[in-house]
Amino acid sequence: MEERERALQRVRGLLERAGFLVTDAHGIRPTSFDLLARRDSQLLILKVLKNIDALSPEDADRLRQLGALFHAAGLIVGQTSGSSDLEGGVVYTRYGIPILTEGALEEYLLRGVPPFLVSSPGGIFARIDGPRLRELRESRGLSLGALASVAGVTRRTIQLYEDGGGAEVTVVERIERYLDATVAVPIEVLPLRTVPPHRAPGAEPEDEEPPRRAASPPPRTGDELRDNVLRQLDTMGWNVVVTIRCPFDAFGHVNQAGEEEMLLTSVGSLRSAVHRAEVLQGLARVIEGHSMFVTPQETRRESIEGLPIVTMLELKRHRDRAELMELLAEREGS
């Protein structure tokens, strides 16, 4: 097993120990993401890298876009940058995506110890709780100059700290040691995201609002079968997003009466469905949505390992979204 695969398994196990429902690592390479995990209303989408410098702007954009679709916080778990190991307890970033080491993620999720430090081009910094620093300084009768002398900075810099500015880690350590109190603010890497509620398949709420539709039809992909599927979903009222480097070809969602329904759709042969069934069902469970596999082949199989199989002919017969959801609900249990 390659080192990256071992790292993936370690991160997956860590998330499970922390109480997350986690998808299996899928085998698509290259990939937009590696794992999706949910704990209560917190949803995470993760990519695991050995060297974080391998992340491209396009990779970051895809991870961010998928995070927005899933209402998930994006995170990269990495080991090195160039030839240097990443430091534990420090938050790194690439193209706006936060990065933690496995050790820092374990401290955060299993022991409740959030990171306090962030890496920037100028070094490693901590954000100061300005009002607390001012309160501690004044309660001890210290002037700005006296605390500046202890910290090894100017009076003006102490004023900036008290306004909530960041400070180098060595300066923070001197201040905290002298005051015998914590002034650094923990970094919220994985904010809680409220996952919109989902409706049972086929259930229609009272006073239902019209579905929010996309401003334009889904783009053409160049694959006739996939384009036909996308057009059919769009006709049914789904907002359809074409995905790249994912176990699914399209993400469909619809908002009605304050509730959101999600549908992951993959397209291809029955042989492909066998390989993707477990992964697609796992993803659907984590996002509390649905999945289906659309095939051009005529088949009597209605599902594979709980993944609904829908022929293109069947899909065309269902002009109504509610009818499609009823069909999927029947086949999910078969």
DAJO-V212406 format. One record per residue. N is the residue number from 0. RES is the residue in one small letter. SS is DSSP state (H for helix, E for strand, L for the rest). PHI is phi in whole degrees, -180 to 180 (none if undefined). NEAR is the number of other ideal C-beta (glycine too) atoms within 10 Angstrom. Layout:
((N,RES,SS,PHI,NEAR) (N,RES,SS,PHI,NEAR))
//
This chain:
((0,m,L,none,7) (1,e,L,-69,8) (2,e,H,-59,9) (3,r,H,-64,15) (4,e,H,-65,11) (5,r,H,-65,11) (6,a,H,-63,18) (7,l,H,-58,20) (8,q,H,-66,13) (9,r,H,-65,15) (10,v,H,-65,22) (11,r,H,-61,20) (12,g,H,-63,11) (13,l,H,-62,19) (14,l,H,-63,24) (15,e,H,-64,12) (16,r,H,-64,11) (17,a,L,-85,16) (18,g,L,93,13) (19,f,L,-89,21) (20,l,E,-86,16) (21,v,E,-123,21) (22,t,L,-75,27) (23,d,L,-72,15) (24,a,L,-68,17) (25,h,L,-86,21) (26,g,L,-98,10) (27,i,L,-80,16) (28,r,L,-133,7) (29,p,L,-70,9) (30,t,L,-130,18) (31,s,L,-77,19) (32,f,L,-154,27) (33,d,L,-109,22) (34,l,E,-139,23) (35,l,E,-126,25) (36,a,E,-140,24) (37,r,E,-132,22) (38,r,E,-136,16) (39,d,L,56,10) (40,s,L,-94,11) (41,q,E,-94,17) (42,l,E,-122,24) (43,l,E,-121,24) (44,i,E,-123,25) (45,l,E,-123,24) (46,k,E,-128,24) (47,v,E,-108,24) (48,l,L,-130,19) (49,k,L,-76,13) (50,n,E,-111,14) (51,i,H,-69,21) (52,d,H,-70,12) (53,a,H,-75,12) (54,l,L,-72,18) (55,s,L,-98,12) (56,p,H,-58,10) (57,e,H,-66,12) (58,d,H,-61,21) (59,a,H,-63,18) (60,d,H,-62,14) (61,r,H,-64,20) (62,l,H,-64,25) (63,r,H,-66,15) (64,q,H,-65,16) (65,l,H,-66,22) (66,g,H,-60,20) (67,a,H,-66,12) (68,l,H,-65,17) (69,f,H,-85,24) (70,h,L,61,17) (71,a,L,-117,24) (72,a,E,-83,18) (73,g,E,-85,22) (74,l,E,-151,23) (75,i,E,-113,23) (76,v,E,-108,23) (77,g,L,-131,23) (78,q,L,-118,16) (79,t,E,-136,15) (80,s,E,-133,16) (81,g,L,66,8) (82,s,L,-101,6) (83,s,E,-106,8) (84,d,E,-73,11) (85,l,L,-72,20) (86,e,L,-87,15) (87,g,L,-71,15) (88,g,L,78,18) (89,v,E,-116,20) (90,v,E,-93,19) (91,y,E,-104,22) (92,t,E,-139,14) (93,r,E,-138,19) (94,y,L,54,14) (95,g,L,84,11) (96,i,E,-99,19) (97,p,E,-70,18) (98,i,E,-132,22) (99,l,E,-129,26) (100,t,L,-80,22) (101,e,H,-59,17) (102,g,H,-63,13) (103,a,H,-67,23) (104,l,H,-66,23) (105,e,H,-64,19) (106,e,H,-59,17) (107,y,H,-69,19) (108,l,H,-82,21) (109,l,H,-94,13) (110,r,H,-112,9) (111,g,L,69,7) (112,v,L,-105,13) (113,p,L,-77,17) (114,p,L,-71,23) (115,f,L,-114,18) (116,l,E,-117,23) (117,v,E,-132,19) (118,s,E,-91,16) (119,s,E,-139,10) (120,p,L,-54,4) (121,g,L,-89,8) (122,g,E,136,11) (123,i,E,-109,17) (124,f,E,-126,20) (125,a,E,-128,24) (126,r,E,-87,19) (127,i,E,-95,24) (128,d,L,-80,18) (129,g,H,-57,17) (130,p,H,-59,11) (131,r,H,-67,16) (132,l,H,-62,23) (133,r,H,-63,19) (134,e,H,-62,14) (135,l,H,-64,20) (136,r,H,-64,20) (137,e,H,-69,11) (138,s,H,-67,10) (139,r,L,-98,13) (140,g,L,70,7) (141,l,L,-96,17) (142,s,L,-82,12) (143,l,H,-59,17) (144,g,H,-66,11) (145,a,H,-65,15) (146,l,H,-70,24) (147,a,H,-63,18) (148,s,H,-65,14) (149,v,H,-65,16) (150,a,H,-79,20) (151,g,L,80,12) (152,v,L,-132,18) (153,t,L,-89,13) (154,r,H,-59,13) (155,r,H,-60,9) (156,t,H,-66,17) (157,i,H,-61,28) (158,q,H,-61,14) (159,l,H,-64,15) (160,y,H,-61,26) (161,e,H,-71,21) (162,d,L,-92,12) (163,g,L,96,13) (164,g,L,-75,14) (165,g,E,-89,19) (166,a,E,-139,23) (167,e,E,-62,17) (168,v,H,-61,18) (169,t,H,-66,12) (170,v,H,-68,20) (171,v,H,-60,23) (172,e,H,-61,14) (173,r,H,-66,17) (174,i,H,-65,26) (175,e,H,-66,16) (176,r,H,-66,10) (177,y,H,-71,15) (178,l,H,-83,18) (179,d,L,54,8) (180,a,L,-157,14) (181,t,L,-88,14) (182,v,L,-123,22) (183,a,E,-76,21) (184,v,L,-99,16) (185,p,L,-63,15) (186,i,L,-94,19) (187,e,L,-84,12) (188,v,L,-79,17) (189,l,L,-118,20) (190,p,L,-65,7) (191,l,L,-70,12) (192,r,L,-114,16) (193,t,L,-81,9) (194,v,L,-77,18) (195,p,L,-57,15) (196,p,L,-65,11) (197,h,L,-120,15) (198,r,L,-95,15) (199,a,L,-61,8) (200,p,L,-54,16) (201,g,L,85,15) (202,a,L,-77,12) (203,e,L,-116,10) (204,p,L,-70,11) (205,e,L,-69,5) (206,d,L,51,5) (207,e,L,-68,11) (208,e,L,-84,11) (209,p,L,-62,8) (210,p,L,-63,16) (211,r,L,-76,12) (212,r,L,-101,13) (213,a,L,-68,13) (214,a,L,-70,5) (215,s,L,-143,7) (216,p,L,-66,12) (217,p,L,-62,20) (218,p,L,-69,11) (219,r,L,-77,12) (220,t,L,-104,16) (221,g,L,92,7) (222,d,L,-107,13) (223,e,H,-59,10) (224,l,H,-63,16) (225,r,H,-63,20) (226,d,H,-63,16) (227,n,H,-64,16) (228,v,H,-64,26) (229,l,H,-62,25) (230,r,H,-65,14) (231,q,H,-66,20) (232,l,H,-63,23) (233,d,H,-63,18) (234,t,H,-62,14) (235,m,H,-73,21) (236,g,L,111,19) (237,w,L,-77,25) (238,n,E,-83,18) (239,v,E,-111,23) (240,v,E,-120,17) (241,v,E,-76,15) (242,t,L,-110,19) (243,i,L,-126,13) (244,r,L,57,14) (245,c,L,-132,20) (246,p,L,-71,23) (247,f,L,-123,22) (248,d,L,-91,21) (249,a,E,-150,23) (250,f,E,-114,22) (251,g,E,-113,25) (252,h,E,-147,21) (253,v,E,-147,20) (254,n,E,-111,15) (255,q,E,-144,17) (256,a,L,51,13) (257,g,L,78,9) (258,e,E,-116,15) (259,e,E,-123,18) (260,e,E,-116,21) (261,m,E,-121,22) (262,l,E,-138,24) (263,l,E,-98,24) (264,t,E,-123,25) (265,s,E,-119,24) (266,v,E,-129,23) (267,g,L,158,18) (268,s,L,-82,13) (269,l,H,-60,15) (270,r,H,-61,10) (271,s,H,-65,13) (272,a,H,-62,25) (273,v,H,-61,14) (274,h,H,-74,15) (275,r,H,-104,23) (276,a,H,-56,20) (277,e,H,-64,17) (278,v,H,-66,22) (279,l,H,-63,26) (280,q,H,-66,22) (281,g,H,-64,19) (282,l,H,-63,23) (283,a,H,-62,23) (284,r,H,-63,16) (285,v,H,-67,21) (286,i,H,-85,26) (287,e,L,59,16) (288,g,L,-126,18) (289,h,E,-135,23) (290,s,E,-142,26) (291,m,E,-154,28) (292,f,E,-121,25) (293,v,E,-103,24) (294,t,E,-128,22) (295,p,L,-78,15) (296,q,L,-81,13) (297,e,L,-76,9) (298,t,L,-153,12) (299,r,L,-92,5) (300,r,L,-73,14) (301,e,L,-97,14) (302,s,E,-160,20) (303,i,E,-130,20) (304,e,L,53,11) (305,g,L,87,16) (306,l,E,-85,23) (307,p,E,-62,26) (308,i,E,-104,21) (309,v,E,-127,22) (310,t,E,-78,16) (311,m,H,-61,17) (312,l,H,-64,9) (313,e,H,-63,15) (314,l,H,-61,20) (315,k,H,-67,12) (316,r,H,-73,13) (317,h,L,-98,18) (318,r,L,-86,12) (319,d,L,-105,11) (320,r,H,-64,20) (321,a,H,-62,14) (322,e,H,-64,13) (323,l,H,-63,26) (324,m,H,-66,22) (325,e,H,-65,15) (326,l,H,-62,20) (327,l,H,-65,22) (328,a,H,-61,15) (329,e,H,-64,14) (330,r,H,-82,18) (331,e,H,-65,18) (332,g,L,-94,9) (333,s,L,-91,10))
//
